[in-house]
Amino acid sequence: MDEKIKSKLTKELSPSYLEVFEEGGAKWTVKVTSTLFEGKSLINRHRMINNALIDEFTEIHALSIVAKTPQEWENLKNMIR
């Protein structure tokens, strides 16, 4: 399933960073960095991801999303150093 998720998100969002993992019990986390998120609100970023994965929701119980622009991702990494 993680390869399906990665494939769909890669196709739709052309991410510069993508991490996908299952936390157990069909609970998934995706961390995505994409220039396509520039100028988009958080809710619209989540919608973009949800729309890309619409066919997978029969197998996904819960989805945790971190959706950042490349600049936001760099800023976040610098904050935790």
Helices and strands as residue ranges (DSSP letters): H 2-13, E 17-24, E 27-33, G 35-37, H 42-52, G 54-56, E 62-68, H 70-79
